[in-house]
Amino acid sequence: MTATHNPVWYVAYASNLSLDRLTCYLAGGRPPGSRRVYAGGRDRTPPTGSVRVDLPGTLVFAGRSRVWGGAMAFHDLGGAGEVVARAYRLTFGQVSDLVAQESRHPVGHDLVQVDPQGGWQTPSQVYETLVPVGDLDGLPMLTLTTRRTLEESAPSAAYLRTILRGLHEVTGWSSERRAAYLTSARGVSPTWTPEALVQLCDEVTGA
């Protein structure tokens, strides 16, 4: 079992690529474009580090978010390709509180139930598994996703803006390269064209 105070890497690959958006889970607040205000966690200490990591798999948009409207992003661990991600150094307790808020549950109940495949079962009906995805500097890397079969659908502009902002923070990529990356994710096309994504990139980063 991982103790509450133990440091881990929480690995984000969607809206939490943006530090401002992640901070709402820690310190509370409402992310730009979101329909929800977050209470924040028990420990509001900012991440003690962050670094880009590239995970094997595929980025998939599916379902419908009550927070953003449109589809949510998931990491298909068995898919082909690579997913750009950002690892934040937090405590396991902070990750537990993040998961609780993602699941619309009160903070304060640590994740202790280990599933047979080596992850933690969460209270969420959407992101139901906190999955180990390797180690970094001797600490475990954990990411939220699902192991269910996903029915692809298109994300909203507000959600994509937040992801594109985070991608810029992590990679420094041009608008065109960020647009190409998201165009390759399942569920984005044909609703979103590369040209439309470039326009969203320019809106959030002024590129």
PyRosetta script that sets phi, psi and omega in degrees:
from pyrosetta import init, pose_from_sequence

init()
pose = pose_from_sequence("MTATHNPVWYVAYASNLSLDRLTCYLAGGRPPGSRRVYAGGRDRTPPTGSVRVDLPGTLVFAGRSRVWGGAMAFHDLGGAGEVVARAYRLTFGQVSDLVAQESRHPVGHDLVQVDPQGGWQTPSQVYETLVPVGDLDGLPMLTLTTRRTLEESAPSAAYLRTILRGLHEVTGWSSERRAAYLTSARGVSPTWTPEALVQLCDEVTGA")
pose.set_psi(1, 139.7)
pose.set_omega(1, 177.9)
pose.set_phi(2, -89.8)
pose.set_psi(2, 124.4)
pose.set_omega(2, -178.2)
pose.set_phi(3, -73.5)
pose.set_psi(3, 155.0)
pose.set_omega(3, -175.5)
pose.set_phi(4, -56.2)
pose.set_psi(4, -39.5)
pose.set_omega(4, -173.8)
pose.set_phi(5, -85.7)
pose.set_psi(5, -6.4)
pose.set_omega(5, -176.2)
pose.set_phi(6, -67.9)
pose.set_psi(6, 136.1)
pose.set_omega(6, 175.9)
pose.set_phi(7, -74.5)
pose.set_psi(7, 140.7)
pose.set_omega(7, 175.9)
pose.set_phi(8, -142.7)
pose.set_psi(8, 170.7)
pose.set_omega(8, 171.5)
pose.set_phi(9, -104.6)
pose.set_psi(9, 119.4)
pose.set_omega(9, 171.0)
pose.set_phi(10, -89.8)
pose.set_psi(10, 123.2)
pose.set_omega(10, -173.3)
pose.set_phi(11, -104.7)
pose.set_psi(11, 115.6)
pose.set_omega(11, -178.7)
pose.set_phi(12, -105.1)
pose.set_psi(12, 144.9)
pose.set_omega(12, -178.9)
pose.set_phi(13, -134.8)
pose.set_psi(13, 2.7)
pose.set_omega(13, -177.5)
pose.set_phi(14, -131.9)
pose.set_psi(14, -121.5)
pose.set_omega(14, -175.3)
pose.set_phi(15, -63.2)
pose.set_psi(15, -29.6)
pose.set_omega(15, -179.8)
pose.set_phi(16, -76.0)
pose.set_psi(16, 1.4)
pose.set_omega(16, 165.7)
pose.set_phi(17, -58.6)
pose.set_psi(17, -30.1)
pose.set_omega(17, 178.1)
pose.set_phi(18, -81.3)
pose.set_psi(18, 123.3)
pose.set_omega(18, -179.4)
pose.set_phi(19, -62.0)
pose.set_psi(19, -39.0)
pose.set_omega(19, 179.5)
pose.set_phi(20, -60.7)
pose.set_psi(20, -39.6)
pose.set_omega(20, -179.9)
pose.set_phi(21, -69.2)
pose.set_psi(21, -43.7)
pose.set_omega(21, 178.0)
pose.set_phi(22, -60.4)
pose.set_psi(22, -38.2)
pose.set_omega(22, -177.1)
pose.set_phi(23, -61.3)
pose.set_psi(23, -26.8)
pose.set_omega(23, 177.0)
pose.set_phi(24, -63.7)
pose.set_psi(24, -30.5)
pose.set_omega(24, 175.7)
pose.set_phi(25, -72.1)
pose.set_psi(25, -29.5)
pose.set_omega(25, -177.4)
pose.set_phi(26, -88.3)
pose.set_psi(26, -52.0)
pose.set_omega(26, -172.8)
pose.set_phi(27, -104.6)
pose.set_psi(27, -6.6)
pose.set_omega(27, -177.5)
pose.set_phi(28, 90.8)
pose.set_psi(28, 161.2)
pose.set_omega(28, 178.0)
pose.set_phi(29, 131.9)
pose.set_psi(29, 178.1)
pose.set_omega(29, -178.2)
pose.set_phi(30, -118.0)
pose.set_psi(30, 118.0)
pose.set_omega(30, 178.5)
pose.set_phi(31, -66.1)
pose.set_psi(31, 144.8)
pose.set_omega(31, 176.5)
pose.set_phi(32, -55.6)
pose.set_psi(32, 131.0)
pose.set_omega(32, 179.2)
pose.set_phi(33, 86.1)
pose.set_psi(33, -7.8)
pose.set_omega(33, -177.8)
pose.set_phi(34, -88.1)
pose.set_psi(34, 154.8)
pose.set_omega(34, 177.5)
pose.set_phi(35, -95.4)
pose.set_psi(35, 4.9)
pose.set_omega(35, -170.9)
pose.set_phi(36, -130.5)
pose.set_psi(36, 140.6)
pose.set_omega(36, 172.8)
pose.set_phi(37, -100.8)
pose.set_psi(37, 130.3)
pose.set_omega(37, -177.9)
pose.set_phi(38, -99.3)
pose.set_psi(38, 141.3)
pose.set_omega(38, -178.2)
pose.set_phi(39, -75.7)
pose.set_psi(39, -27.1)
pose.set_omega(39, -174.8)
pose.set_phi(40, 92.1)
pose.set_psi(40, 171.9)
pose.set_omega(40, -175.1)
pose.set_phi(41, -100.8)
pose.set_psi(41, -179.8)
pose.set_omega(41, 178.0)
pose.set_phi(42, -68.8)
pose.set_psi(42, -40.4)
pose.set_omega(42, 179.0)
pose.set_phi(43, -107.8)
pose.set_psi(43, 110.6)
pose.set_omega(43, -174.1)
pose.set_phi(44, -95.9)
pose.set_psi(44, 15.1)
pose.set_omega(44, 178.2)
pose.set_phi(45, -62.3)
pose.set_psi(45, 131.7)
pose.set_omega(45, 177.3)
pose.set_phi(46, -62.8)
pose.set_psi(46, 162.6)
pose.set_omega(46, 175.9)
pose.set_phi(47, -55.7)
pose.set_psi(47, 141.8)
pose.set_omega(47, 179.2)
pose.set_phi(48, -89.9)
pose.set_psi(48, 7.3)
pose.set_omega(48, 175.7)
pose.set_phi(49, 176.2)
pose.set_psi(49, 156.8)
pose.set_omega(49, 171.8)
pose.set_phi(50, -151.6)
pose.set_psi(50, 148.1)
pose.set_omega(50, -177.3)
pose.set_phi(51, -153.6)
pose.set_psi(51, 147.6)
pose.set_omega(51, 175.1)
pose.set_phi(52, -73.2)
pose.set_psi(52, 138.2)
pose.set_omega(52, 170.3)
pose.set_phi(53, -134.5)
pose.set_psi(53, 148.5)
pose.set_omega(53, 176.6)
pose.set_phi(54, -112.7)
pose.set_psi(54, 121.2)
pose.set_omega(54, -175.4)
pose.set_phi(55, -102.9)
pose.set_psi(55, 140.5)
pose.set_omega(55, 171.8)
pose.set_phi(56, -65.6)
pose.set_psi(56, 142.3)
pose.set_omega(56, 179.3)
pose.set_phi(57, 134.9)
pose.set_psi(57, -164.5)
pose.set_omega(57, -175.6)
pose.set_phi(58, -133.8)
pose.set_psi(58, 141.2)
pose.set_omega(58, 173.6)
pose.set_phi(59, -86.5)
pose.set_psi(59, 128.0)
pose.set_omega(59, -176.1)
pose.set_phi(60, -129.2)
pose.set_psi(60, 135.3)
pose.set_omega(60, 173.1)
pose.set_phi(61, -106.1)
pose.set_psi(61, 131.2)
pose.set_omega(61, -174.7)
pose.set_phi(62, -158.1)
pose.set_psi(62, 164.3)
pose.set_omega(62, 176.5)
pose.set_phi(63, 70.4)
pose.set_psi(63, -157.1)
pose.set_omega(63, 178.5)
pose.set_phi(64, -146.3)
pose.set_psi(64, 129.9)
pose.set_omega(64, -178.2)
pose.set_phi(65, -90.8)
pose.set_psi(65, 132.3)
pose.set_omega(65, 173.8)
pose.set_phi(66, -77.7)
pose.set_psi(66, -15.9)
pose.set_omega(66, -178.5)
pose.set_phi(67, -87.1)
pose.set_psi(67, -42.6)
pose.set_omega(67, -173.6)
pose.set_phi(68, -109.1)
pose.set_psi(68, -20.1)
pose.set_omega(68, -165.9)
pose.set_phi(69, 73.8)
pose.set_psi(69, 151.4)
pose.set_omega(69, -177.8)
pose.set_phi(70, 75.9)
pose.set_psi(70, -172.3)
pose.set_omega(70, -173.4)
pose.set_phi(71, -77.1)
pose.set_psi(71, 162.1)
pose.set_omega(71, 174.9)
pose.set_phi(72, -105.6)
pose.set_psi(72, 157.2)
pose.set_omega(72, 179.0)
pose.set_phi(73, -93.6)
pose.set_psi(73, 142.0)
pose.set_omega(73, 176.2)
pose.set_phi(74, -134.4)
pose.set_psi(74, 154.1)
pose.set_omega(74, 175.0)
pose.set_phi(75, -101.5)
pose.set_psi(75, 111.7)
pose.set_omega(75, 174.8)
pose.set_phi(76, -85.4)
pose.set_psi(76, 100.8)
pose.set_omega(76, -173.7)
pose.set_phi(77, -64.3)
pose.set_psi(77, -24.7)
pose.set_omega(77, -178.5)
pose.set_phi(78, -93.1)
pose.set_psi(78, 0.0)
pose.set_omega(78, -178.1)
pose.set_phi(79, -77.9)
pose.set_psi(79, 166.4)
pose.set_omega(79, 178.5)
pose.set_phi(80, -84.0)
pose.set_psi(80, 151.2)
pose.set_omega(80, 175.4)
pose.set_phi(81, 103.2)
pose.set_psi(81, -159.5)
pose.set_omega(81, 179.8)
pose.set_phi(82, -134.6)
pose.set_psi(82, 147.3)
pose.set_omega(82, 177.7)
pose.set_phi(83, -114.4)
pose.set_psi(83, 124.8)
pose.set_omega(83, 176.1)
pose.set_phi(84, -72.4)
pose.set_psi(84, 131.4)
pose.set_omega(84, -177.0)
pose.set_phi(85, -140.7)
pose.set_psi(85, 166.8)
pose.set_omega(85, 178.1)
pose.set_phi(86, -129.7)
pose.set_psi(86, 121.8)
pose.set_omega(86, 179.6)
pose.set_phi(87, -94.3)
pose.set_psi(87, 124.3)
pose.set_omega(87, 176.7)
pose.set_phi(88, -107.1)
pose.set_psi(88, 132.5)
pose.set_omega(88, 177.3)
pose.set_phi(89, -85.1)
pose.set_psi(89, 108.8)
pose.set_omega(89, -179.7)
pose.set_phi(90, -127.7)
pose.set_psi(90, 179.1)
pose.set_omega(90, 168.3)
pose.set_phi(91, -91.0)
pose.set_psi(91, 160.2)
pose.set_omega(91, 177.8)
pose.set_phi(92, -62.3)
pose.set_psi(92, -32.6)
pose.set_omega(92, 176.6)
pose.set_phi(93, -63.8)
pose.set_psi(93, -39.7)
pose.set_omega(93, 176.7)
pose.set_phi(94, -64.8)
pose.set_psi(94, -40.4)
pose.set_omega(94, 177.1)
pose.set_phi(95, -64.0)
pose.set_psi(95, -40.8)
pose.set_omega(95, 178.3)
pose.set_phi(96, -59.6)
pose.set_psi(96, -41.7)
pose.set_omega(96, 179.1)
pose.set_phi(97, -69.9)
pose.set_psi(97, -34.9)
pose.set_omega(97, 174.4)
pose.set_phi(98, -61.5)
pose.set_psi(98, -46.6)
pose.set_omega(98, 179.5)
pose.set_phi(99, -62.1)
pose.set_psi(99, -41.4)
pose.set_omega(99, 179.4)
pose.set_phi(100, -59.7)
pose.set_psi(100, -45.0)
pose.set_omega(100, -179.8)
pose.set_phi(101, -68.3)
pose.set_psi(101, -38.4)
pose.set_omega(101, 175.2)
pose.set_phi(102, -58.7)
pose.set_psi(102, -33.8)
pose.set_omega(102, -177.1)
pose.set_phi(103, -91.1)
pose.set_psi(103, 2.0)
pose.set_omega(103, -177.0)
pose.set_phi(104, 60.6)
pose.set_psi(104, 40.1)
pose.set_omega(104, 174.6)
pose.set_phi(105, -115.6)
pose.set_psi(105, 156.9)
pose.set_omega(105, 176.7)
pose.set_phi(106, -64.3)
pose.set_psi(106, 145.7)
pose.set_omega(106, 175.2)
pose.set_phi(107, -72.8)
pose.set_psi(107, 161.2)
pose.set_omega(107, 176.0)
pose.set_phi(108, 112.5)
pose.set_psi(108, -5.2)
pose.set_omega(108, 178.6)
pose.set_phi(109, -110.9)
pose.set_psi(109, 105.4)
pose.set_omega(109, -175.1)
pose.set_phi(110, -71.4)
pose.set_psi(110, 149.8)
pose.set_omega(110, 179.2)
pose.set_phi(111, -80.6)
pose.set_psi(111, 121.4)
pose.set_omega(111, -177.5)
pose.set_phi(112, -130.1)
pose.set_psi(112, -12.1)
pose.set_omega(112, -175.2)
pose.set_phi(113, -86.7)
pose.set_psi(113, 111.8)
pose.set_omega(113, -179.1)
pose.set_phi(114, -91.7)
pose.set_psi(114, 128.6)
pose.set_omega(114, 179.6)
pose.set_phi(115, -84.3)
pose.set_psi(115, 167.3)
pose.set_omega(115, -174.6)
pose.set_phi(116, -61.9)
pose.set_psi(116, -19.7)
pose.set_omega(116, -178.0)
pose.set_phi(117, -96.5)
pose.set_psi(117, 10.5)
pose.set_omega(117, 172.7)
pose.set_phi(118, 93.9)
pose.set_psi(118, 14.2)
pose.set_omega(118, 177.9)
pose.set_phi(119, -115.1)
pose.set_psi(119, -174.1)
pose.set_omega(119, 176.8)
pose.set_phi(120, -109.6)
pose.set_psi(120, 131.3)
pose.set_omega(120, 175.7)
pose.set_phi(121, -78.6)
pose.set_psi(121, 128.1)
pose.set_omega(121, -178.5)
pose.set_phi(122, -100.4)
pose.set_psi(122, 168.6)
pose.set_omega(122, 176.6)
pose.set_phi(123, -76.0)
pose.set_psi(123, -6.1)
pose.set_omega(123, -173.4)
pose.set_phi(124, -74.3)
pose.set_psi(124, 145.3)
pose.set_omega(124, 171.5)
pose.set_phi(125, -90.7)
pose.set_psi(125, -0.9)
pose.set_omega(125, -177.5)
pose.set_phi(126, -114.0)
pose.set_psi(126, -68.2)
pose.set_omega(126, 175.2)
pose.set_phi(127, -95.1)
pose.set_psi(127, 81.3)
pose.set_omega(127, -167.6)
pose.set_phi(128, -89.0)
pose.set_psi(128, -1.7)
pose.set_omega(128, -176.1)
pose.set_phi(129, -135.6)
pose.set_psi(129, 130.5)
pose.set_omega(129, 170.2)
pose.set_phi(130, -98.3)
pose.set_psi(130, 111.3)
pose.set_omega(130, -165.7)
pose.set_phi(131, -107.9)
pose.set_psi(131, 133.2)
pose.set_omega(131, 170.3)
pose.set_phi(132, -70.2)
pose.set_psi(132, 133.8)
pose.set_omega(132, -180.0)
pose.set_phi(133, -128.3)
pose.set_psi(133, 30.4)
pose.set_omega(133, 177.0)
pose.set_phi(134, 119.2)
pose.set_psi(134, -168.1)
pose.set_omega(134, -179.6)
pose.set_phi(135, -130.3)
pose.set_psi(135, 152.1)
pose.set_omega(135, 177.5)
pose.set_phi(136, -142.4)
pose.set_psi(136, 123.2)
pose.set_omega(136, -178.3)
pose.set_phi(137, 53.1)
pose.set_psi(137, 35.4)
pose.set_omega(137, 176.7)
pose.set_phi(138, 81.5)
pose.set_psi(138, 5.7)
pose.set_omega(138, -179.8)
pose.set_phi(139, -116.5)
pose.set_psi(139, 146.0)
pose.set_omega(139, -180.0)
pose.set_phi(140, -69.6)
pose.set_psi(140, 144.1)
pose.set_omega(140, 172.7)
pose.set_phi(141, -103.7)
pose.set_psi(141, 130.9)
pose.set_omega(141, -175.9)
pose.set_phi(142, -127.6)
pose.set_psi(142, 138.1)
pose.set_omega(142, 176.9)
pose.set_phi(143, -135.3)
pose.set_psi(143, 153.0)
pose.set_omega(143, 179.3)
pose.set_phi(144, -94.2)
pose.set_psi(144, 130.8)
pose.set_omega(144, 174.8)
pose.set_phi(145, -160.8)
pose.set_psi(145, -162.0)
pose.set_omega(145, 177.6)
pose.set_phi(146, -132.3)
pose.set_psi(146, 156.2)
pose.set_omega(146, 173.4)
pose.set_phi(147, -109.1)
pose.set_psi(147, 7.9)
pose.set_omega(147, 179.0)
pose.set_phi(148, -79.8)
pose.set_psi(148, 161.0)
pose.set_omega(148, 172.4)
pose.set_phi(149, -71.8)
pose.set_psi(149, 132.3)
pose.set_omega(149, -172.8)
pose.set_phi(150, -106.4)
pose.set_psi(150, 137.2)
pose.set_omega(150, 173.2)
pose.set_phi(151, -99.7)
pose.set_psi(151, 111.7)
pose.set_omega(151, -171.9)
pose.set_phi(152, -64.8)
pose.set_psi(152, 144.4)
pose.set_omega(152, 174.5)
pose.set_phi(153, -156.0)
pose.set_psi(153, 170.5)
pose.set_omega(153, -171.4)
pose.set_phi(154, -89.9)
pose.set_psi(154, 141.2)
pose.set_omega(154, 176.3)
pose.set_phi(155, -80.2)
pose.set_psi(155, 165.6)
pose.set_omega(155, 179.1)
pose.set_phi(156, -84.6)
pose.set_psi(156, 164.1)
pose.set_omega(156, 177.0)
pose.set_phi(157, -63.1)
pose.set_psi(157, -40.7)
pose.set_omega(157, -178.9)
pose.set_phi(158, -61.6)
pose.set_psi(158, -42.5)
pose.set_omega(158, 179.5)
pose.set_phi(159, -65.8)
pose.set_psi(159, -45.2)
pose.set_omega(159, -179.7)
pose.set_phi(160, -63.8)
pose.set_psi(160, -38.3)
pose.set_omega(160, 178.0)
pose.set_phi(161, -58.8)
pose.set_psi(161, -42.9)
pose.set_omega(161, -179.1)
pose.set_phi(162, -66.2)
pose.set_psi(162, -42.0)
pose.set_omega(162, 177.9)
pose.set_phi(163, -64.7)
pose.set_psi(163, -44.0)
pose.set_omega(163, -179.4)
pose.set_phi(164, -64.3)
pose.set_psi(164, -36.7)
pose.set_omega(164, 176.0)
pose.set_phi(165, -63.2)
pose.set_psi(165, -44.6)
pose.set_omega(165, 179.0)
pose.set_phi(166, -64.9)
pose.set_psi(166, -39.7)
pose.set_omega(166, 177.1)
pose.set_phi(167, -60.1)
pose.set_psi(167, -38.9)
pose.set_omega(167, 178.2)
pose.set_phi(168, -64.6)
pose.set_psi(168, -41.1)
pose.set_omega(168, 178.7)
pose.set_phi(169, -61.4)
pose.set_psi(169, -40.4)
pose.set_omega(169, -172.3)
pose.set_phi(170, -83.2)
pose.set_psi(170, -39.4)
pose.set_omega(170, -171.0)
pose.set_phi(171, -108.4)
pose.set_psi(171, -28.0)
pose.set_omega(171, -172.7)
pose.set_phi(172, 71.3)
pose.set_psi(172, 13.5)
pose.set_omega(172, -177.5)
pose.set_phi(173, -64.6)
pose.set_psi(173, 155.6)
pose.set_omega(173, 173.1)
pose.set_phi(174, -68.0)
pose.set_psi(174, 166.3)
pose.set_omega(174, 176.4)
pose.set_phi(175, -57.9)
pose.set_psi(175, -41.4)
pose.set_omega(175, -177.4)
pose.set_phi(176, -65.8)
pose.set_psi(176, -39.7)
pose.set_omega(176, -178.6)
pose.set_phi(177, -72.0)
pose.set_psi(177, -39.2)
pose.set_omega(177, 176.3)
pose.set_phi(178, -63.6)
pose.set_psi(178, -40.3)
pose.set_omega(178, 178.6)
pose.set_phi(179, -63.0)
pose.set_psi(179, -41.9)
pose.set_omega(179, 179.5)
pose.set_phi(180, -64.0)
pose.set_psi(180, -39.3)
pose.set_omega(180, 179.1)
pose.set_phi(181, -61.9)
pose.set_psi(181, -47.3)
pose.set_omega(181, -178.4)
pose.set_phi(182, -73.0)
pose.set_psi(182, -30.9)
pose.set_omega(182, 177.0)
pose.set_phi(183, -60.6)
pose.set_psi(183, -31.3)
pose.set_omega(183, -178.6)
pose.set_phi(184, -77.8)
pose.set_psi(184, -11.7)
pose.set_omega(184, 179.2)
pose.set_phi(185, -74.6)
pose.set_psi(185, 142.1)
pose.set_omega(185, -179.8)
pose.set_phi(186, -68.6)
pose.set_psi(186, 134.6)
pose.set_omega(186, 178.9)
pose.set_phi(187, 100.8)
pose.set_psi(187, -16.2)
pose.set_omega(187, -176.6)
pose.set_phi(188, -78.7)
pose.set_psi(188, -50.6)
pose.set_omega(188, 177.6)
pose.set_phi(189, -85.8)
pose.set_psi(189, 149.7)
pose.set_omega(189, 3.9)
pose.set_phi(190, -91.6)
pose.set_psi(190, 2.2)
pose.set_omega(190, -177.4)
pose.set_phi(191, -60.1)
pose.set_psi(191, -42.1)
pose.set_omega(191, -179.1)
pose.set_phi(192, -110.4)
pose.set_psi(192, 122.9)
pose.set_omega(192, 176.9)
pose.set_phi(193, -91.4)
pose.set_psi(193, 161.1)
pose.set_omega(193, 175.5)
pose.set_phi(194, -56.3)
pose.set_psi(194, -38.3)
pose.set_omega(194, -179.2)
pose.set_phi(195, -64.6)
pose.set_psi(195, -41.2)
pose.set_omega(195, 178.5)
pose.set_phi(196, -66.4)
pose.set_psi(196, -37.0)
pose.set_omega(196, 178.7)
pose.set_phi(197, -69.7)
pose.set_psi(197, -37.1)
pose.set_omega(197, 175.2)
pose.set_phi(198, -60.0)
pose.set_psi(198, -41.6)
pose.set_omega(198, 178.2)
pose.set_phi(199, -61.6)
pose.set_psi(199, -41.7)
pose.set_omega(199, 177.0)
pose.set_phi(200, -63.2)
pose.set_psi(200, -40.8)
pose.set_omega(200, 177.8)
pose.set_phi(201, -57.9)
pose.set_psi(201, -47.0)
pose.set_omega(201, -178.0)
pose.set_phi(202, -64.2)
pose.set_psi(202, -32.7)
pose.set_omega(202, 179.0)
pose.set_phi(203, -66.4)
pose.set_psi(203, -38.6)
pose.set_omega(203, -173.2)
pose.set_phi(204, -90.4)
pose.set_psi(204, -23.6)
pose.set_omega(204, -176.7)
pose.set_phi(205, -122.0)
pose.set_psi(205, -5.2)
pose.set_omega(205, 178.4)
pose.set_phi(206, 67.6)
pose.set_psi(206, 23.8)
pose.set_omega(206, -177.2)
pose.set_phi(207, -75.0)
pose.dump_pdb("model.pdb")
